[in-house]
Amino acid sequence: MPERTAARPNPCRPGAVTASYVRRLYDRQAVSAPVLWQYNFSNFNEKARWALDFKRVPHIRRSLLPGGPRAMAFSLRGTLPVLDMDGERIADSSDILEALERRFPDPALYPGEPRERTVALELEEFFDEHAGHELRRAGFYEWRNHPRFVSDLLSTGRGPATRALMRAVLPGAMVYARRRYRIYPADAEAARGKLAAALDRIVATRGGGDYLVGSRFSVADLTAASLLFPLAWPAELQYDYPPPPGWGALETLSRHPAVDWIREMYHRHRN
């Protein structure tokens, strides 16, 4: 299983920190480096990665293959991402952000002003429930006739043998995924409606401003942009994903004005 590391540098490009560097850094502080267990293609996992990188937290990434033994073990208790930090195992991207905010308060993702913090956390929950899950459902439904793309996406960063194995097991894996994530026609149609509403909410909440809450980047912006990143496919993505074959019924949403804002958030705060 490949091990990936990250601090501020891109872990998939030249100049990235190494696993041994991260370990030496934390050994000097007599603590273990945080370990992020992830699916490197997933939008919820991108949310956790971005928070770690934004706070400049050196960490080790362990990318799992969907359907693999360790991935299935994690699925019994929920799903990824999972962060091991300070002797605690933290599941759920929002809980990971909350733990990082406590442990590494600067730079802050939670607004300091109480009312703004409440609004930002409400927006985080909204985009978690009405954007992240729905994009996964609608996206995989649109890609149902593109198994080569899906298998290459799920095996991003793997060698030829693993990619070939994923192509072989994909039909059975998608049967399981369709049941678990409700990737069916009616559910996909409902998901498209929720995605449109989420994109509209970005535009309405900004009101012409740069950010969703106040005058600076916060958990609300990070959550909305990371969970909807596949619609924008920004240049700052850290992994070499295969190019998408098209969006089908989601094509109109990929041209929504909020998608340009997502690209801008990546340009300002992710590169």
C-alpha positions as CSV (number, residue, x, y, z in Angstrom):
1,M,0.0,0.0,0.0
2,P,1.7,3.3,-1.0
3,E,2.3,5.9,1.6
4,R,2.0,9.5,0.8
5,T,3.1,12.5,2.9
6,A,2.3,16.1,2.9
7,A,3.0,19.4,4.6
8,R,2.5,22.5,2.5
9,P,4.1,21.0,-0.6
10,N,2.2,19.0,-3.1
11,P,2.8,15.3,-2.1
12,C,2.5,14.1,-5.7
13,R,4.9,16.6,-7.3
14,P,8.7,17.2,-7.1
15,G,9.8,18.9,-3.9
16,A,7.2,17.2,-1.6
17,V,8.3,16.3,1.9
18,T,9.1,12.7,2.5
19,A,7.7,10.3,5.1
20,S,11.0,10.1,6.9
21,Y,11.1,13.9,7.1
22,V,7.7,14.0,8.7
23,R,8.6,11.3,11.2
24,R,11.8,13.1,12.1
25,L,9.9,16.4,12.6
26,Y,7.4,14.7,15.0
27,D,10.1,12.6,16.7
28,R,11.7,15.8,17.9
29,Q,8.4,16.7,19.5
30,A,8.0,13.3,21.0
31,V,4.6,12.8,19.2
32,S,3.6,10.7,16.2
33,A,2.8,12.3,12.9
34,P,-0.9,12.5,12.0
35,V,-1.9,9.8,9.6
36,L,-4.7,10.4,7.1
37,W,-6.4,7.3,5.8
38,Q,-8.0,8.3,2.5
39,Y,-9.5,7.5,-0.9
40,N,-7.4,10.0,-2.9
41,F,-10.2,10.5,-5.5
42,S,-13.0,11.4,-3.0
43,N,-14.4,14.9,-2.4
44,F,-14.8,14.3,1.4
45,N,-11.2,13.2,1.6
46,E,-10.2,16.3,-0.3
47,K,-11.9,18.3,2.4
48,A,-9.7,16.8,5.1
49,R,-6.5,17.1,3.0
50,W,-7.2,20.7,2.3
51,A,-7.7,21.5,6.0
52,L,-4.4,19.7,6.9
53,D,-2.6,21.6,4.1
54,F,-4.2,25.0,4.9
55,K,-3.0,24.6,8.5
56,R,0.4,23.5,7.3
57,V,0.3,20.3,9.3
58,P,2.9,17.8,8.2
59,H,1.2,14.4,7.9
60,I,1.4,11.0,6.4
61,R,-1.2,9.9,3.8
62,R,-2.2,6.3,3.3
63,S,-4.4,5.9,0.2
64,L,-6.6,2.8,0.2
65,L,-8.1,1.0,-2.8
66,P,-11.9,0.7,-2.7
67,G,-12.8,-2.9,-2.0
68,G,-9.5,-3.8,-0.5
69,P,-9.3,-5.5,2.9
70,R,-8.3,-2.5,4.9
71,A,-10.8,-0.3,3.1
72,M,-13.6,-2.8,3.9
73,A,-12.5,-2.9,7.5
74,F,-12.9,0.9,7.7
75,S,-16.3,0.6,6.0
76,L,-17.6,-1.5,8.9
77,R,-17.4,1.6,11.1
78,G,-18.3,4.2,8.5
79,T,-16.1,5.4,5.7
80,L,-13.0,7.5,4.9
81,P,-11.4,9.9,5.6
82,V,-10.1,8.9,9.0
83,L,-7.3,10.8,10.8
84,D,-5.1,9.2,13.5
85,M,-3.8,12.1,15.6
86,D,-2.5,12.3,19.1
87,G,-3.5,8.8,19.9
88,E,-7.1,9.3,18.7
89,R,-8.8,8.0,15.7
90,I,-11.1,10.6,14.2
91,A,-13.7,9.7,11.5
92,D,-15.9,12.1,9.5
93,S,-14.4,15.1,7.7
94,S,-16.2,17.6,9.8
95,D,-15.0,16.0,13.0
96,I,-11.5,16.0,11.5
97,L,-11.7,19.8,10.8
98,E,-13.0,20.4,14.3
99,A,-10.1,18.4,15.9
100,L,-7.5,20.3,13.7
101,E,-9.0,23.6,14.7
102,R,-8.5,22.7,18.3
103,R,-5.0,21.3,17.9
104,F,-3.8,23.8,15.3
105,P,-5.8,27.0,15.8
106,D,-3.6,29.2,13.5
107,P,-4.5,29.8,10.7
108,A,-8.1,29.6,11.7
109,L,-10.8,28.0,9.7
110,Y,-13.6,28.9,12.2
111,P,-14.5,32.6,12.3
112,G,-13.7,34.3,15.6
113,E,-16.9,36.2,15.8
114,P,-19.6,33.9,17.3
115,R,-22.4,34.7,14.9
116,E,-20.2,34.2,11.9
117,R,-18.9,31.0,13.4
118,T,-22.4,29.7,13.8
119,V,-23.3,30.6,10.2
120,A,-20.1,29.0,8.9
121,L,-20.7,25.7,10.7
122,E,-24.3,25.7,9.5
123,L,-23.0,26.1,5.9
124,E,-20.5,23.3,6.4
125,E,-23.3,21.0,7.5
126,F,-25.5,22.1,4.6
127,F,-22.8,21.4,1.9
128,D,-21.9,18.1,3.6
129,E,-25.5,16.9,3.4
130,H,-26.7,18.5,0.2
131,A,-23.6,18.8,-2.0
132,G,-21.0,16.2,-1.1
133,H,-23.1,13.1,-1.1
134,E,-25.3,14.3,-4.0
135,L,-22.3,15.0,-6.2
136,R,-21.0,11.4,-5.6
137,R,-24.4,10.0,-6.4
138,A,-25.1,12.1,-9.5
139,G,-21.5,11.8,-10.8
140,F,-21.2,8.0,-10.6
141,Y,-24.7,7.7,-12.2
142,E,-23.5,9.8,-15.2
143,W,-20.3,7.8,-15.5
144,R,-22.1,4.4,-15.3
145,N,-21.4,3.8,-19.0
146,H,-17.7,4.7,-18.7
147,P,-16.2,1.8,-16.7
148,R,-12.6,2.5,-17.9
149,F,-12.8,6.0,-16.5
150,V,-14.3,4.9,-13.2
151,S,-11.8,2.1,-12.7
152,D,-8.9,4.5,-13.5
153,L,-10.3,7.1,-11.1
154,L,-10.7,4.7,-8.3
155,S,-7.1,3.4,-8.8
156,T,-5.5,6.9,-9.2
157,G,-1.8,6.7,-8.4
158,R,-1.6,2.9,-8.7
159,G,0.5,0.8,-11.1
160,P,-0.6,-1.0,-14.2
161,A,-1.3,-4.3,-12.3
162,T,-3.6,-2.7,-9.7
163,R,-5.4,-0.7,-12.4
164,A,-6.0,-3.9,-14.4
165,L,-7.3,-5.6,-11.2
166,M,-9.7,-2.7,-10.5
167,R,-11.0,-3.0,-14.1
168,A,-11.7,-6.7,-13.5
169,V,-13.5,-6.3,-10.2
170,L,-15.3,-3.0,-11.0
171,P,-18.7,-4.6,-12.1
172,G,-19.1,-6.3,-8.8
173,A,-17.9,-3.3,-6.8
174,M,-20.4,-1.1,-8.5
175,V,-23.2,-3.4,-7.5
176,Y,-22.3,-2.8,-3.9
177,A,-21.8,0.9,-4.5
178,R,-25.1,1.4,-6.1
179,R,-26.9,-0.2,-3.2
180,R,-24.9,1.7,-0.5
181,Y,-25.0,5.1,-2.1
182,R,-28.3,4.8,-4.0
183,I,-26.9,5.4,-7.5
184,Y,-30.3,4.9,-9.2
185,P,-32.1,7.0,-11.8
186,A,-34.6,8.6,-9.4
187,D,-32.0,9.3,-6.8
188,A,-29.6,10.8,-9.4
189,E,-32.4,13.1,-10.6
190,A,-33.1,14.3,-7.0
191,A,-29.3,14.7,-6.5
192,R,-29.1,17.0,-9.5
193,G,-31.8,19.2,-8.1
194,K,-30.0,19.4,-4.7
195,L,-26.7,20.2,-6.4
196,A,-28.4,23.1,-8.4
197,A,-29.8,24.4,-5.1
198,A,-26.3,24.2,-3.4
199,L,-24.7,26.1,-6.3
200,D,-27.4,28.7,-6.1
201,R,-26.8,29.0,-2.4
202,I,-23.1,29.8,-3.0
203,V,-24.1,32.7,-5.3
204,A,-26.8,34.0,-3.0
205,T,-24.8,33.7,0.2
206,R,-21.7,35.5,-1.3
207,G,-23.9,38.3,-2.4
208,G,-21.1,39.5,-4.7
209,G,-18.4,39.2,-2.0
210,D,-15.4,36.9,-2.1
211,Y,-16.3,34.6,0.7
212,L,-19.4,32.9,2.1
213,V,-19.0,34.2,5.6
214,G,-17.3,37.5,6.5
215,S,-14.2,38.8,4.7
216,R,-11.9,35.8,4.9
217,F,-11.6,32.1,3.9
218,S,-13.3,29.8,6.4
219,V,-14.6,26.3,6.9
220,A,-17.7,27.2,4.9
221,D,-15.6,28.1,1.7
222,L,-13.3,25.1,2.1
223,T,-16.3,22.7,2.5
224,A,-18.3,24.1,-0.5
225,A,-15.3,24.2,-2.8
226,S,-13.8,20.8,-1.9
227,L,-17.1,18.9,-2.0
228,L,-18.0,20.3,-5.4
229,F,-14.5,20.3,-6.9
230,P,-15.3,17.7,-9.6
231,L,-17.6,20.2,-11.3
232,A,-14.7,22.6,-11.5
233,W,-11.7,20.3,-12.0
234,P,-9.3,23.0,-10.8
235,A,-5.7,23.1,-11.8
236,E,-4.5,22.9,-8.2
237,L,-5.7,19.3,-7.7
238,Q,-2.9,17.3,-6.1
239,Y,-3.5,14.0,-7.8
240,D,-3.2,13.0,-11.5
241,Y,-6.8,12.0,-12.1
242,P,-8.0,10.7,-15.5
243,P,-9.8,13.3,-17.5
244,P,-13.6,13.0,-17.1
245,P,-15.5,11.7,-20.1
246,G,-18.2,14.3,-19.7
247,W,-21.0,15.3,-17.4
248,G,-24.1,14.3,-19.3
249,A,-27.1,15.6,-17.4
250,L,-24.8,17.6,-15.1
251,E,-23.3,19.6,-18.0
252,T,-25.4,22.6,-17.2
253,L,-24.3,22.6,-13.6
254,S,-20.7,22.4,-14.6
255,R,-21.2,25.9,-16.2
256,H,-23.0,27.4,-13.2
257,P,-21.4,30.7,-12.0
258,A,-20.6,29.2,-8.7
259,V,-18.1,26.8,-10.4
260,D,-15.9,29.7,-11.3
261,W,-15.9,30.7,-7.6
262,I,-14.8,27.2,-6.7
263,R,-11.8,27.5,-9.1
264,E,-11.0,30.9,-7.6
265,M,-11.0,29.4,-4.1
266,Y,-8.6,26.7,-5.2
267,H,-6.4,29.3,-6.9
268,R,-6.2,31.5,-3.8
269,H,-6.0,28.9,-1.1
270,R,-5.0,25.5,-2.4
271,N,-2.0,26.0,-4.7
